[in-house]
Amino acid sequence: MTQLIIRFIVGGLFVSAFALIGSMLKPKSFAGLFGAAPSVALATLALTISKDGKAYAAMEARSMVAGAAALFIYCVLVMLLLKPTRLRTLAATSSTLAVWLGVAIAMWWGFLK
């Protein structure tokens, strides 16, 4: 139960800090972007370091970077499919899921193994 309370407090502090930083930037839509992934990732890494040590946290950080890179490639492909071809959103996103999975597995295999 104590671990859950610590996670709640640390996660809330990171999310609040990043949302505050994001709200100071223009456009205001950055607040949501900064309040989500970076803050949760840093909170997770901080808790992982305290519980499992730096070596395990380093492996987790590499996993986060690989996942973010795969997501970036997925987003670019979806954008390229949606803009010029006027493909439906469901078709564009579902057809590129295999690419995301392939990139994520390739990065895991290459960097993390």
Beta strands, then each sheet from edge to edge (+ up, - down):
end
